Amino acid sequence: MQLILSHLRRCIEDYDMIQPGDRIAVGVSGGKDSLVLLKAMARLQKFYPVPFELHALTVHPGVPEMDFGPVAKLCEELDVPYHLIQTQIFDIIFNVRKEKNPCSMCAKMRRGAIHNAMAELGLNKIALGHHYDDAVETFFLSLFYEGRLSCFQPVTYLDRMGITQIRPLLYCGEGMVRGAAKRHNLPIVKNPCPADGHTRRQEVKELVAELSKTYPNLKNYVFGAMQRLPLPEWGPKEYRRRPLAEQPTKEEK
């Protein structure tokens, strides 16, 4: 977790993600990325020189077999207030609307539920678990399917809601995150969505993995290009050329 914390703090400082007095929600889906982010942010809070408040928010899609009890227990151990938002998103998307491409609608409904909860709780920022590999894959998704050079931003202000989205894990590779989740035995909640693993994002993930066999530095180059170009809001205060996520550490081997 020390390596995760190091990259997380550097990303936060490169993009001015946290200001004094921020009340930050961590969006906790139950997946490895959001749980690692939650644990890292809880640790950071204890020694970071900029004081901030931390909460955890989970949108329950309404699937009975999804048990977030272990996540609630983890939050209790971390001394982070936990808020479980009950919804019927799964039923609406798959049984009522019968969506053929459910991901966009699901994401929109989940965002709406989280933003409403944040307004009620008086939280002004939400930390999302997107990591280094997610950024590279999103760049290719935008290129292949929209014909645009684009990606989500490290920091995004939603003026209609008065909420700022931050992505502190952007300097952490997926392998690094997966290793941390396994070492700390985090309570991952299995996603029962029928679309899981059968999306355009999964196709791009597999393509990038295949291309990386021939071009080992592909992800490093794409991520660096987004910072150097830069894409909107991707230019950090101080660009650092040291590869961030591609070199495995001893504990990951």
N, C-alpha and C positions, 0 to 999 in steps of 0.2 A: 504493500500500500504506500510505502514511502516514495517509490518511483511515480506512482499515480499522483500523489500529493505534489511532488515537485513539478510535474508537467501541468497539473491543474492550476497551481499558484502562478506559474509563469504565464499561462494563457489568460488568467484573470487579470494579471497586471499589464500584459501586452495590449489588452483591449478595454481596460478601465471598467471591468464588469461590476465591481462592487464599490459602493460609496457608503460613508458612515450613516448608520441608522436604517439601512435597507432592511425590509422585511421580505425575506426570500422564501418562495415555495420551491421544493424539488418535486417535479412531476414524476411520480413513482408508478410505473406500469406493472412492476413485478418482474420485469426482464433484467438480465445481468447488467445492462448499461445503466439503467436508472438506479439500481441498488448499489452499484459501485459508486456512482455519483453521490448518492445519499450518504454513504459511509464516509467518503472523502470530504464532503462538505461539512459533515458533523465534526470530523477531526480538525479541519481547517479552522472552523469557528472558534476552537479552543485556544489557538495561538495567533491567529491573524491580527495584525495591528489595526485593521479597520473593523470596528464592531458592527455585527449584523445579526439579525434574528433569523431563525431557520424553522420552517415547517415542512411537512411531507403531505402531498395530496395524491390520492389515487382515485381514478374514475373506474367504478365497478360497472362493467358492461351489462350486467344482469344475467350472467351465466352461472347457474347454481354451483357447478363444480369448481369454480374459481374461489379459492380460500385465501384471503389476505390476512388471516390471523397471524401467521408467522412474520409477515411484514410489520404488522402492528407491534408485535413483540420486539422486533429489531429496533423499531423507532423508540420504544420504551427504554431499551438498553442504551440507545444513543442519546437519550434525553431530548428527543425531537418530537414535538406535537404532531400527531397523525390524524388526518381527516380523510375518511372514506366516503366518496360521493356515489350514492346509489343511482343507477340509471337503467333504462331498458333499451340501450343502444343496439344490442345484439338482436333483440326481437324486432325492433323497428326496421333495421337494415335487411335482415335475412328473411323474416317472416311477413312483415307488412309491406315493405317496399320491394323486396326481392331484387336487390341491387345486383347487377351483373359485375360491376366494378366497384366494390364496396369500400375500398381503402380511403378514397377522398372524402366520401360522406362520413365515414366513421371518424376520421381525423377532425373533420369540421365539428361534429357533435361533441367529441371529447374536449376540443379546445373551448367550445362554448360552456360546457359544464365546469371546466377548470377556471375559466375567467370569471364566471358568476360566483364561484366559491371564493376566489381570491378577493373579489369586491366585497363580499360579505365579511371576510376575515381581515380586510384592510392590508393585504399583501401587495407590494408594488413590483416585485420581480419574480420570474419563474425560471429556474435552472432546468434545462432539458439535457437528456443523456446522449445527444448526438456526438459521436467521436470522429476521429481522423478518417477512418474508412468510410463512414457515412457521408462525410463531406466530399470525398473523391467520387463516390458512387452517385451522389446527387448531381455533381458537375456533369458526369457522363449522361445521366438521365435527362438533364435539361438539354444537352447537346443532341442526343439521339432522338428524343421524342418531341422537343419543342423548337429545335434549331436555334438555341440561345446559349451564350456563355454565361451561366448563372449558377448560383448555389444559395442555400440559406445563409444568413449572416451570423457572425459570431455574437453580435449584439443587435437586437431589433426592438425598436420602440413602437408599440401599438397605440397610436394617439387616441383612437376611439375608446379604448378601454383604460388608457393611462397605465398600461402594463409594459414592462421591459422583459424581453426574452433574452437569456444568456445561455451560452453553451460552453461551460468550463472544461469539458473533456476533449475539446478539439485537437489537443496535442497528444492524445493517448490513442494508440492503435487498438484495433479490436482484439488482437491476441493478448495485449497487455491487460485489457479490461476483463477478458474471459479468464485469464490466469488469476487475477485478483479475486474475482467472484468465486472461483473454485477454492483458492487457498483459504478464504475467509468463510467458506461454507454458507454463502448468502442464500436466503430462502427464495429461490426463483419460482415464480408462479407460471405454470405452463399456459401458453396461449392456445385456446381451443378454436380460434377463428379458422373457418374452412379455407380462407384465402392465404393463410400463413404458409410461406415457402413457395407460393405460386403467383408471384407478382413480377412486374417489370423490374422492380428493385432487385429481386433475387436473380433475375436473368443477368442484370448488369453486374451484380456481385460476382457471379460465376465467370462472366466475361473478363472482368478485371483480374480475377485470380488466375485465369488461363493466360492472359497477356503478360502478367507479372512473371511467369515462368521464363518468358523470352526476354522481357525488359524488367529486370529486377528493381530498378529505381522508378518505375512508372508512377507509383502513388506519390513518392517523394516529389517528383517533378511536377505533377499536377497540383499538388497541395501548395508547393512553393510558387508555382505560376499564379495561383489565385491570390497569393499575398503580394507578389511582386508586380502584377499587372497594374493595380490590384482590381479585383472585382469590387463592387460597391461595399464599403465598410469592411473590407478584408485587409486593408493595410494596417498592420500593428504599429504601435508606437516605436518599437525597435525590432526590425526584422532580424531574425537569427538564422544563420545558414546551417547550423548543426542539425542533422537528421533527427527527427523527433520520435518516430514511432516504428521505423522499419527494422531496427537492429534489436534482436531478441536479447534480453538480459539473462544472466545465469539462472535466475529463479524461474524464467519462462522456458528454459531448454529442458 
